[in-house]
């Protein structure tokens, strides 16, 4: 599979298309960070009509999961799990890849200043070196 991830201010996935507002940034903050994540996955013909597992995980520049406290006070990793499936429409030429789009909007997250982060994608337990999008937080004012 091939995946493209884009950071933005907000995103929507409607009828197989991505609508992106304020897309393409890589520096945020300081302070709580609100963001959208727009994603397009190109599913090979032979993997259509199958359920696929997807996981997005926010990690630090060192590859460690970002932990944020839950209401119960326990720190939990920032990740999203989902399942997706694309079907082959009638008349589509055999071998044609199929698109799956997803938009994720994230409320203000308290991330430390002057740090590097990455959203990493995993599909069916597999990671690809290109399945990520990174960003940095600005230094806090003195």
C-alpha positions in Angstrom: 0.0 0.0 0.0 1.0 3.6 -0.5 0.0 6.3 2.0 0.1 10.1 2.0 -0.3 12.0 5.3 -0.8 15.8 5.6 -1.0 18.0 8.7 -3.5 20.7 8.5 -5.7 23.0 10.6 -8.8 20.9 9.8 -9.9 18.2 7.4 -12.9 16.4 6.1 -13.3 13.2 4.1 -16.4 13.3 2.0 -17.4 10.9 -0.8 -13.8 9.7 -1.3 -12.3 13.2 -1.4 -10.3 15.1 1.2 -11.2 18.7 2.0 -8.2 20.4 3.8 -8.1 23.8 5.5 -4.7 25.2 6.3 -2.7 22.2 5.0 0.9 21.5 4.8 2.4 23.0 8.0 5.2 21.5 10.1 5.7 23.9 13.0 3.1 24.6 15.8 2.7 26.1 19.2 4.0 26.9 21.7 1.1 25.9 23.8 -1.7 23.4 23.1 -1.7 22.2 19.5 -4.9 21.7 17.5 -4.5 19.9 14.2 -6.1 17.9 11.5 -4.6 14.9 9.8 -5.6 14.2 6.2 -4.7 10.8 4.9 -5.0 9.0 1.5 -4.2 5.3 1.3 -3.8 3.7 -2.1 -5.0 0.1 -1.8 -3.7 -2.4 -4.4 -6.3 -4.2 -6.5 -5.6 -7.6 -4.9 -6.2 -6.1 -1.4 -9.6 -4.7 -2.1 -12.7 -6.2 -0.5 -10.7 -7.1 2.6 -10.8 -5.5 6.1 -7.6 -3.7 7.0 -6.5 -2.6 10.4 -5.1 0.9 10.7 -3.2 2.6 13.7 -1.9 6.1 13.9 0.5 6.8 16.8 2.0 10.1 17.9 5.6 9.6 18.9 8.5 11.9 20.0 11.5 12.6 17.8 13.2 9.7 19.6 10.4 7.3 18.6 8.8 7.1 22.0 5.0 7.1 22.3 3.6 10.5 23.4 1.7 10.0 26.7 -1.1 12.3 27.8 -3.1 12.0 31.1 -6.6 10.7 30.8 -9.4 11.9 33.1 -8.6 9.1 35.5 -5.0 10.5 35.8 -3.4 7.6 34.0 -1.1 8.5 31.1 -2.1 6.9 27.8 -0.4 6.9 24.4 -1.9 9.2 21.8 -3.1 6.8 19.1 -6.1 6.0 16.9 -7.2 2.6 15.7 -9.6 1.9 13.0 -10.7 -0.6 10.4 -11.3 0.1 6.7 -12.3 -1.7 3.6 -12.5 -0.6 0.0 -14.6 -2.4 -2.7 -14.1 -2.6 -6.4 -16.7 -0.7 -8.2 -18.3 -2.3 -11.3 -16.4 -1.8 -14.5 -13.1 -0.7 -12.9 -10.2 -1.9 -15.0 -8.5 -4.9 -13.3 -5.3 -3.9 -11.5 -6.4 -0.4 -10.8 -5.5 0.7 -7.2 -8.4 2.0 -5.0 -8.3 5.1 -2.8 -9.3 5.2 0.9 -9.4 8.7 2.5 -9.6 9.5 6.2 -9.7 12.8 8.1 -8.8 13.1 11.8 -9.3 16.3 13.7 -7.5 16.6 17.1 -8.5 18.9 19.9 -5.8 21.0 21.6 -3.1 18.7 22.9 -0.6 20.1 25.5 2.7 19.3 23.9 6.1 20.5 25.2 7.9 23.3 23.4 10.9 22.9 21.2 10.3 19.3 20.5 9.9 17.1 17.4 6.9 14.8 16.9 5.7 12.3 14.2 2.4 10.7 13.4 3.3 7.2 12.3 0.9 5.0 10.4 0.7 1.2 10.6 -1.6 -0.9 8.4 -2.2 -4.5 9.1 0.6 -4.5 11.7 3.1 -3.2 9.1 5.0 0.1 9.0 6.6 1.7 6.0 9.5 4.2 6.3 7.4 6.7 4.3 4.2 6.4 6.4 4.7 9.3 8.7 4.3 13.1 8.9 6.4 15.1 11.4 6.1 18.5 13.0 7.9 20.6 15.7 6.7 22.8 18.4 8.1 26.3 18.8 10.2 27.4 21.7 8.2 29.0 24.5 8.6 32.8 24.8 11.0 34.0 27.5 
